Amino acid sequence: MQKELVLDATANQMEVDDLSPPELSVTAQVLFDQAIQKLKQMLYEMTMEHRQIHSAISKCGKDMDRNFQADLNGLIKNEKNLEQNPENLMKANSLIFDHLVSSGMCEVAESFIKECELPFNSPKYDMELMKKIMEPLRQRDVRPAIDWVKLNAPNQFPLLFKLHRQYIIQLLYEGKRLEALHYSRELQSYGEMYANEISTLMAAVVLWPNTDRYQELFHPNVWQHLEEDLANFISKVASPLPNLINTGARAIPSLLTLKNIMVKRQDHLFNSDELPIEVPIINHVHSAFTCPILKIQSTDNNPPMRLNCGHCISKEALQKLIFNTRHHRLKCPYCPEESSAQDAKRVHF
């Protein structure tokens, strides 16, 4: 009986000891306090950094509203309504389809055709050939592309050199530097044309993986540019869509400025089919005629007209020259020959 009482008392004492809070040693308390101080300092720094970021982000909306114009209507007279004009919509869809194919995105192009609201007759591309070459290239397999170009266009030295170079770089990524050195013999025939590029590539092969000096060779965008070049060559289509978008983007700020300045004279300023400003076009996608008299480009309503002497002027300039003449005869502004306005022929580019 006495032993049982002792055991019960011991058990109760153990339960009391288990429920009592644990005590930290002096060293543990110091370390714990230091950890808390570090955590507080970290939270303070995060809060201050968040305030700076939040302040900058909060200004983005105001800056966008101030610097970006949401309404772009009324900038030019001959605006094209794609949604309500089936012909314009078909042209836009064709441009998008050509761009997708010329970029090597065959599956996206096929899906675009199926999901397009207006069906149109797409150009005859060899989609199976595109897939056969482009899909392995996206998986970093360059050999099918090299074999095809060698067989079908052995004189395409710039494209072949890029393909050979990317194959060597891919071998380096796969840890096959010795194989890359052996394959570099394929570049012997390009020595005269690409001596500097070959020397840079071989230095990168020797120094691999320490290639900080040659980062441009290993940039991911190199693969994207190679895909575009190869797709353009296979499809034989150079899409004008990027150039059109870039040209329009460069013209919009100037047109918006004119619209804001001449808001009261907008009808007078934007009556013409031509743009009221000059927009620089880096890569022309079609031929254009500029009237040597009025210094404006031709349009469907103001086409170029060829006189009997062979000189060309715009239709508007022709009408102004014959306005005060008898029998609609005019003298060419560039030579002594006279001709009748009825003899002038429209020139098509």
C-alpha positions, 0 to 999 in steps of 0.5 A, a space after each residue: 500500500 505504501 509503495 502504491 502511494 509513492 508511485 502515485 505521488 511520483 506519477 503526479 509529480 512527473 505530470 506536473 513537471 511535464 505541464 510546467 513550461 520549459 526553461 531556456 538556458 542563458 545561451 539559448 535566450 541570447 541566441 533566440 533574442 538575436 534571431 528575433 532581432 534579425 527577423 525584425 530587421 529583415 521584415 523592416 527591410 522588406 516593408 521599406 522595399 515594398 513601399 518603394 515598389 508599391 509607390 512606383 507601381 501605383 504611378 504606372 496606371 496614371 502614367 499609362 493614362 497620361 501617355 497612352 491614348 485609348 481612342 485611336 479613331 479619327 486619325 485618318 480618313 480612310 480607316 479600315 473596319 476589319 470587323 464589318 468589311 469581309 474583304 478587309 478581314 480576309 486580307 488581315 487573316 491572310 497576313 496573319 496566316 502568312 506570318 505564322 507560316 513564315 515564322 515556322 508555327 505550322 500548327 498554330 497556322 492550321 489552328 488559325 485556319 480552322 478557327 478563323 471566322 471567314 474562310 479564305 484560300 490559303 497559299 499552297 505551303 508544304 506544311 508537312 515539310 515545314 513540320 518535318 524540319 521545324 519540329 526537330 529544330 525546336 527540340 534542338 535537333 539541327 541535323 534534319 535542317 542541315 541535310 535538307 538545305 544541303 540537298 535542296 539549296 547547297 548554295 545557301 551559305 549564310 543559312 548553312 553556316 548558321 545551322 552548322 554553328 548551332 549544331 556545334 553549340 548544341 553538342 557543347 550543351 550536351 557535353 560532347 566537346 570532342 565531337 564538336 571539335 571533329 564536326 568543326 571540319 565542316 566549316 572549312 569551306 566557309 573559311 574565307 567568308 566567315 573567318 572571324 565568326 569561325 575563330 570566335 566559335 572555335 575559341 568558345 569550343 576550346 574554353 567551354 564551359 567558360 564562355 563569358 566572353 562569347 555570350 552572344 553565341 549561347 543566347 536563347 534568341 539565337 535559336 529563335 532567329 534561326 527558326 525564323 530564317 529557316 522558316 522564311 527560306 522553306 516557305 519562301 514568304 517574307 511576311 510584311 506584317 511586322 513591318 506594317 505594325 512597326 510602321 503604324 506604331 511609329 506613325 501613331 504618336 505623331 498623328 495623335 499630336 496633330 489630332 490634339 493640336 488641330 482638334 478644331 480643324 480636324 476635318 480640314 486636316 484629315 480629309 486627304 487619303 494620304 497621311 498628313 505627316 511623313 512616316 519613315 519606312 525602313 523596309 519597303 514591302 511594295 513599290 511606291 510612286 511619289 509625284 515629282 510635282 506635288 511630292 505626295 505618294 500615289 493612292 487608288 484615287 490619285 494614281 500615277 499617270 504616264 504622259 506621251 513623252 514617258 514622264 509620270 506625274 500624279 492624276 491630281 497634278 495632271 488635273 491641276 495642269 490642265 485646269 486653265 488650258 484649252 482643249 485639255 492639252 498640257 506641256 510636260 513640266 520636264 520636257 518641251 513635248 505637249 500632249 493631251 490629257 486624254 492620252 495619259 495612261 494610268 501606271 500600275 505597279 
